[in-house]
Amino acid sequence: MVFDCIVVASHLRYDGVWQRPHHLVSRFARRVPVLFVEEPFFAKRDADTIERGPEVDVLRPQRKARPATMFDAATLAAVRRWVGERRPLLWLYTPQALPIAGAFPRAPLVYDRMDDLSAFAFAAPGLAEREERLLESAGLVFTGGRSLFERARRFGPKVRLYPSGVDFEHFARAQQIAPHPLFANLLAPVCGYAGVIDERFDFAAIQALALRPVEIVLVGPVMKIDTALLPRRSNVHFTGQVEYGELPAFYAGFDVALVPFARNAATASISPTKTPEYLAARKPVVSTPIADVVADYGEVVTIAADPETFAQACLFALAPDAGRTERGVALARAAGWDDIAARMWNDLGRE
């Protein structure tokens, strides 16, 4: 593929929870200029603002009213100005960004499919149909987990499996640093989770765990759900969104790390990035039976199928198995983002 800059379009905010797009895009930006295009958000005026970053430039469309398409003519014009005379590669995370592909019909197109967005709450009408068009038209399709790969492999060898990875050294620091000050007053063992709290979350599992003699620390923003679903007990603590750099200090305070996802349409294809993060931090992990977690980490993660079993498994995990911990560390070490980004780069025909 011939290109000298990358235009990334995502459903995520660049300053939001650090996830797969952030890890990959920030690494590609060490090689070529990158523009990260966000979906529009409501504001008092219409504008398309580009914030110049040390690595990645971020285009933030602002609209007084919801645009007819997520990436409208004004946003496309801003992208064209940023690209200028350069040759872009288009790297999409959402089928909503198809108008960008239409604006650069000769540009190579990559779809990095990290989620089945059509299965999420409040998904836009027609999203599944647009994704079919994107899967058909993309020159390369990367998939963030085994379940996503199986659902897309009918499009042939252009579909590649790249499960999400981990910044290993970053999270391994959890073994050498002091826990976040939040933990100073928590006397019971701590079961912790880090990530978005939304419709994918298994609230029943957390409610059952909250009845045990543990403290529960839930690190991350609450999004798209009725807050009445949240467990309200004195031993359940919510931090809200925290910076990526702070996460190792929270992991340092976890005695058991949680992957508490419900089994529903929104979780059928997920491959949680937090699993290898927890393992890099040398934490015992308890998960609900998410297919990709079972497939990739079932030998080192305790799988619990219902709320009571989940709660009991967390108590058992307080006595970690040293051999299992070391095997988990080895799996996490082998799943580094640097290696994943480099292999993807090679798939683009670049060295």
N, C-alpha and C positions, 0 to 999 in steps of 0.2 A: 504494500500500500504506500502510495506517495503522499506525503503531507509534511508540513512544517509547523503546524499548530493544531491544537485539539479544542473542539467546542463540546463541552459536556452539558447535557440537559438532565435535570434531576427533579424528582418529587420531594427531595430532602433539602433542608437549609444547610448551607455550608458551615454556618456557625452553630448548628444543632448538635445532637448526639453524634459522636464520631463513629461512623460505620464504614462499611465496605467502600462506597464511593470516595470517601475522604482519604482512606488509606491508599487507594490506587491512584487517584487523581493527583495527590500531593507528590507521589513518587514520579509519575509521568512528567510533572511540571519541572523536574530537575533536568529533563531532556529537551522539552519544547515548551513554548508558551501555551498556557491553558486558560480558557474562559469557562467558568462554571455558571450555567444559566439556571436560576431558580424559577419555580412557578410564581406567578404574580401574587402579591398580597395587597390587602386593602389599605389605602392611605388617603390623605386629604387632597392629594393632587396626583395627576398622572405623570409618571416619570419612569425612565429606564436608566438607573444609576449603576455605573460600574465602579466597584471598589477595588483599587489596585492593592494586591497583597504581596507579601515577600516571595510567594511562590505562585499562587493561583489568583487570577482576577475573577471577581464575582459580579455577575449582572443580576440586579434585583429589580424586576419590573414592579412598579407601584401603580395601582389603579383605584379610582374613586368608585367604580362599579365593576362587577364581574365581567371580564371580556368574553366575547363569543367563543373564542378559542384560548387555550391556556397560553399559547405563544402567538401573540397577534402581530399585526404588521409593524407596529412601533418597536416591539421587541426584536423582530427579525431584522429591522433596519439597524438597531443597535449592535446586533451580532455582526452584521455585514461591515459596519464601520470598524469594529474591533478586528475582524479578520483582515480587512484591507486587501492587499495584493497577495497575501499568503495563501497557501493551499491547506484547507482544514481537513481534519479527520473528525467525523461526527460520532460522539460516544453517548448513547442514550440510556437512561435508566427508567424512562416512562414512555409508554406509547402516546401519551399526550403531546410529546415533543415531535411527532411526525411532521408538523409544519416546518420545523428547522431542516429536516431532510429535504422537504420540498423546495426550500430556499437555496439549497446547495446540491442540485441534482447530480453533479459530477463528483461530489465528495464521497470517499469511502465511508461506509456506515457500519458501526458496531453497536450491538445491543447487549449490554451487560445486565442480564436478567437476575436480579437479586431477590425478587419477591413476586408472587402472583398478586399483583395490585388489584386485579378485578375481584378478588375474594375479600378484600378489606372493607371495613365499614365505610359507608358514604362514598364508595367507588363511583366514578363518573359513568353515566349511561353509555353503553357502546364501547367500554374500555377493552373488553375481551376481543371484540371484532378488530379494533385498532391494533391490538397486540398481534393478532394473526397476520395483519398486513406488515407489521414491523418484523416479525419473525421471517416472513417470506422475503422481504426486500433487503434485510441486513446482509452484508458480506460475511460477517462473523457474528456468532452469538455465543457469549460466555454465560455460563449458568453458575449461580452461587451455591448450589447444593445438588445432591443426587436426585431428589424428587423433581426439582425443576428440570434437570437434565433429561430424565426419563420422559417428561411431558413434552419436551421440545426436540428430542432426537430424531423425530420423523422428518425434520428439515435437513437431515443429512450431515456430512462430515464437517460442515461449517459450525456445527454446534459443539462446543467444548466445555468440559466439566472443570471448573475451578472453584472448589469449595472455599469459603471464606477462611482467612487465616488470623494470625495474631502478631502483634509487635512484641515478640517474646521477651526481649531484654527489658522493655518498659514494664511489663507485668511481673516479671521475675523479681523486680525490685521490692515487691510486697513482702518478701522474706527478710529484707535488710532494713526496712524503714519503720518508723513508729506509726501506729495506726492513727487515723484521723481523730482529732479531739472529741468528736461525737462519741467515741467508744469509751471515753474515760469514765463515764458514769453508768455504763452498762455492765452489770455484775454477772448476769447469766450468760451462757454460751450464745454466740451470735450466728444466726442464719441470715445470709445476705444475698441480695439480688441487685444487679446493675443493668439498666436498660429502660426502654420505654414501657410505661404501664398503660396498656390500652386494651382493645377487645380481645387480644390474644392471651391475656393473662388469666391464670386459673385462680380466681379469688377464693373458691371453695378450698383449694389446697392450702392457701395461706391462712384462711380462717381456721382450718383444722390444726395447722402448725402453731397458731397463736394460742391455742389452748394448752400447749406443752410448756415446760419450764425453760423457755428460750426467749431471747430478744430477736426481733426481726427488723432488719434494716433494708429498706427498699430505696435504691439509689436511682433516680431518674425522673423525667417529667411524666405527669399524668395527662393523657391525651385522648380525646374522642370518646370518653365514657362518662356515664353518670357517676359522680363522685360518691353517691350513696352506696355504690358497690364496694368501696374501699373498706377494709377492716379497720374498725376504730377501737383499738385496745391500747392500754398503756405500754404494752411491750412491742408495739408495731410503730416503726419510725420511718417517716418519709423525708427525704432530703431535697426533693426537686432535682432539676438538672444540675449536674456538676461538670466542671471542665475535665476534659480527657486526661490532662496531666495529674489531676487529683485522684483518679480511680485507683492507682496502686495503694494509696494510703487507706482507702476504704476496704480494698481487698485484704490488706494487712490485718484488719480488724475482724474479718469473717472467720468463723470456725468451720462453717459449712457454707458452700456456695450453691445457689438455687437456679434451676431452669424451670420455672413454674408456669408452663404454657398449657392452656386448655387445648383440647382436641376439637377443632372446628375448621371451617373452610379457610379461615385466615392463617391457620397454622399447618395446614396439610403439606405445604411445600417449604416451610422455613428451615433455614440452617443457621441456628443462632451463633453469632460471632462470640458471644460471651463464653461459650463452652471452652474453647482453647485458651481464652484469657484466664479463666479460673484455673485451668490445669497448669498454665505457665506460672501462676502464683502459688502452686503446690497446694491447692485447696481440694478437699473432698467435695464431689459434686453430686447432687441429687436432682434428677430430671423427671418430668413426666415423659411418657413414651412418644416423643417426637421422632418421626421416622429417620431423619438425617442424624440426629443425636445417637439413636440406637445403632445405625449403620456405621457411623464413623468413630464413635466413642463408647459404644456399649460395653466394652470390656473394662473400661476404667471409670465409668459413670454409673451410679446406682439409679436404676429405672423403677419408678413407682407409678402404678396405673390409676389409683384413686386417692382422694384426699386423705383418708386415714392411713393408708399405706405410705403415702408421701410423708406425712408427719412422722410416722414411726421410723421411716428410713433416715430422716434427718437426725433423729436421736442416735441411731446406730452409727451414722457417719461421723459422729463426734469422736469416735475412736478410730482414727484413720488407719488404713492398711498401707504400710510403707512401700510394699512392692507395687501395689496399684498406683500409688502416688508417683513413683518413679516412671512407671509405664506411661502415665498421663503426661508427665513432663516431657518425655521423649516424643510423644505424639504432637504436643504443642510446639516443641522445638523444630519439628519437621514441617510445620505449617506456617512458616514466616511470610509476612507480607512482602518483604523484599524479593524473595524467590518467586512468589506468585506474580508480582508485577513484572519481573524480568521475563518470566516464561510467556506472559501475555504479550509483552513487547516483542518478543521473538515471533509470536504468532502473527503479529502485524507486519512481519517481514523486515523488522528493524533489529539491529544488533547494538 
